[in-house]
Structures are given as C-alpha cells and as structure tokens.
Amino acid sequence: DLYIRRVMIQHKNKELLPEYLSFVKGVVDSEDLPLNISRETLQENIVFSKISSSVTVQVLSALSKIAKDDKEKYAQFWKEYARIFKMGYTDYANQEKYSELLRFDSSANKEGETLISLSEYVSRIKADQKDIFYMTGSSREALKTDPHLEVYRKKGIEVLYLYDPVDEFVISSLAKYKDHELKSVDQVEFKD
C-alpha cells in the first residue's frame, strides 16, 4: 500500500515492487510525493522511481540477511516462493543481489534435499576450473542418468541441475557469476 503523509493513495500498488517480489506485503509512507498525484503521473514521477528502487534493494537485502543468518528459514522461503522469485531474471539493475539469492540442486547433493547458492558452488570449485557447469532436463532423475554427466563425475566436477522450466531463462540472463561463466554441459568438450 502506498501512503503519502499518512493518507492512503493506492492499495496494492503494482509499480512499487517488481513482479518477482509480489509476495511482499507492506506499507510505504512518503513525505516526498504530492498528495494530489494521479496514478498516471505517479508512474512517471522520479521520486516514486527512487522510492521503488530503494524498497526493492531493501527487500533483497533483507532476504540476503535471512539467507546468510538463517539457512533453514531461507530454505522454507525458497520452497514457497522460488517460482515467483526466479522471474526476477530481468531485473538487471539488481542482478548481483538477485544472483546471490538463487538456489539450485546439484550433483554434489545426495538426494536433492538441500539446494545450493552460486557462491557455495564457487567455494567448492576445483583449482583449474573456470566455469560453472549446469544441465537442463525434466527431472533430477533424468539428469542423474544423462550420459553427458559421466565425464563430470569422473573429473569430480559439480554440475547444477536445472529442471524448472524458468531456470534456463535465469541462467541465460545471468551468463556469468562473478568471474565464472555459466556453461551447459552439452556445450563443453573436455580434452583428455
């Protein structure tokens, strides 16, 4: 809800937060916007844009804090809102914060019970490995039996499993995580 000087201006404002954060509920009260602002001019208002950007950053920072301090609570959040949250792959302004909050299944997980972040993957990366590898498929079981994975198993390289249809869009929009390129296992050939 958007309030200006404690006067409700708009209920369930859709422009205040990006769609991928639509699960967030709250109130924004601003002293900086004029009371007589219309919905059309609200969308074009620079102050409103700054407020929107600031609220988005604050929400992502709060999620980062939860992910860091309470992994169980964040895992519960991810279980509930991952599908919606993954739609944030088009938020290029906040891509760094967004990428830190993503979670994926991995070949290093025994039964897919715990999901990992890209930073966890990078922390376990081999010394001579430059890229982050991933596979796409219909399910964890299908990916585990894929013949492309055999080379990675032999070399002891962890592979991210992407079986949610939106994951491909997420990975292709990121393209890189820090200094590591994201590469599909079926596009890489190893030299023996």
C-alpha positions in Angstrom: 0.0 0.0 0.0 1.2 3.5 -0.8 0.6 6.3 1.6 1.6 9.9 1.3 1.7 11.8 4.6 -0.4 9.0 6.2 -3.1 9.3 3.6 -3.7 6.1 1.5 -3.1 6.8 -2.2 -3.1 3.4 -3.6 -4.0 -0.1 -2.4 -1.8 -3.0 -3.8 0.4 -0.7 -5.9 1.9 -2.9 -8.6 4.6 -0.5 -9.6 6.2 -0.1 -6.2 8.0 -3.5 -6.3 8.9 -5.6 -9.3 6.6 -8.6 -10.0 9.0 -11.2 -8.8 8.7 -9.6 -5.3 4.9 -9.7 -5.4 4.8 -11.9 -2.3 6.0 -8.9 -0.1 3.3 -7.2 1.8 3.8 -3.8 3.5 3.2 -0.1 3.6 5.3 2.7 2.1 4.6 6.2 3.5 6.3 9.0 1.8 6.6 12.7 2.7 8.2 13.5 -0.7 5.3 12.9 -3.0 2.5 15.4 -3.6 -0.9 14.4 -2.2 -2.8 15.2 -5.4 -0.7 12.9 -7.6 -2.6 10.8 -10.1 -1.9 7.2 -11.0 -0.6 8.2 -14.4 1.9 10.8 -13.1 2.9 8.5 -10.3 4.4 6.1 -12.7 6.5 8.9 -14.3 7.5 10.6 -11.1 11.3 10.5 -10.4 10.8 10.5 -6.6 8.4 7.5 -6.9 11.0 5.7 -9.1 13.7 6.3 -6.4 11.3 5.0 -3.7 10.5 1.9 -5.8 14.2 1.2 -6.4 15.1 1.8 -2.7 12.3 -0.6 -1.5 13.4 -3.3 -3.9 17.0 -3.0 -2.7 15.8 -3.2 0.9 13.7 -6.3 0.3 16.6 -8.0 -1.5 19.0 -7.0 1.4 16.5 -8.4 4.0 16.4 -11.7 2.0 20.2 -11.8 1.8 20.4 -11.4 5.6 17.9 -14.2 6.1 19.8 -16.4 3.6 23.1 -15.7 5.5 21.8 -15.9 9.1 19.0 -18.5 9.0 19.5 -21.0 6.2 16.5 -23.1 7.3 14.2 -20.1 7.2 15.5 -19.2 3.8 15.1 -22.8 2.5 11.4 -22.5 3.6 11.1 -19.2 1.8 12.7 -20.7 -1.3 10.3 -23.7 -1.2 7.3 -21.4 -1.1 8.3 -18.6 -3.4 11.1 -19.9 -5.7 8.8 -19.9 -8.8 7.8 -16.3 -8.4 11.3 -15.1 -7.3 13.0 -16.7 -10.3 11.0 -14.3 -12.6 13.4 -11.6 -11.4 16.0 -12.6 -14.0 15.1 -9.5 -16.0 15.9 -7.2 -13.0 19.3 -6.2 -14.4 19.7 -3.3 -12.0 19.8 -5.7 -9.0 21.3 -8.7 -10.8 24.2 -9.1 -8.4 21.9 -9.2 -5.3 19.4 -11.4 -7.1 22.0 -13.9 -8.2 23.2 -14.3 -4.6 19.7 -15.3 -3.6 19.2 -18.1 -6.2 19.3 -21.7 -5.1 19.8 -24.8 -7.3 20.0 -28.5 -7.0 23.4 -30.0 -7.7 25.2 -33.3 -8.5 27.0 -32.9 -5.1 23.7 -33.3 -3.3 22.8 -36.9 -2.5 19.1 -36.7 -3.0 18.4 -33.1 -3.8 17.4 -32.4 -0.2 19.5 -29.2 0.1 19.8 -26.6 -2.5 23.0 -24.5 -3.0 23.8 -21.0 -3.9 26.1 -20.0 -6.7 28.6 -18.7 -4.1 28.6 -22.2 -2.4 29.3 -23.8 -5.8 32.2 -21.4 -6.4 33.6 -22.1 -3.0 33.9 -25.8 -3.9 35.2 -25.3 -7.4 38.4 -27.1 -8.5 41.6 -25.0 -8.8 41.8 -25.4 -12.6 38.1 -25.0 -13.2 37.0 -21.6 -14.6 33.3 -22.2 -15.4 30.1 -23.1 -13.5 28.5 -26.1 -15.2 24.8 -26.9 -15.4 22.4 -29.3 -17.1 18.8 -28.8 -18.0 16.2 -31.6 -18.0 12.7 -32.7 -17.0 13.6 -34.0 -13.5 16.5 -34.8 -11.1 16.3 -38.5 -12.0 16.5 -37.8 -15.8 19.6 -35.5 -15.2 21.4 -38.1 -13.0 21.2 -40.7 -15.7 22.2 -38.3 -18.6 25.4 -39.6 -20.4 26.9 -36.1 -20.5 27.3 -36.2 -16.8 29.7 -39.2 -16.8 32.7 -37.1 -17.8 32.0 -34.6 -15.0 31.6 -37.4 -12.5 35.0 -38.9 -13.5 36.7 -35.5 -13.2 34.9 -34.8 -9.9 33.3 -31.6 -11.2 30.0 -30.5 -9.6 27.1 -29.8 -12.0 24.0 -27.7 -11.3 20.7 -29.5 -12.1 18.1 -27.2 -13.7 14.7 -28.9 -14.0 12.4 -26.0 -13.5 11.5 -24.5 -17.0 12.3 -21.0 -15.9 15.8 -22.0 -14.8 17.1 -21.8 -18.4 15.9 -18.2 -18.7 17.5 -17.4 -15.3 20.9 -18.9 -16.2 21.0 -17.4 -19.7 20.2 -13.9 -18.4 23.0 -14.2 -15.8 25.5 -15.7 -18.2 28.2 -15.1 -15.6 28.6 -15.2 -11.8 31.5 -13.1 -10.6 34.4 -14.3 -12.8 32.8 -17.6 -13.8 30.9 -18.2 -16.9 27.8 -20.4 -16.7 28.1 -23.2 -19.3 25.8 -26.1 -20.2 27.5 -29.5 -20.0 26.4 -30.4 -23.5 28.2 -27.4 -25.0 31.6 -28.2 -23.4 34.1 -30.7 -24.6 37.0 -31.7 -22.4 40.4 -32.6 -23.7 41.8 -35.7 -22.1 
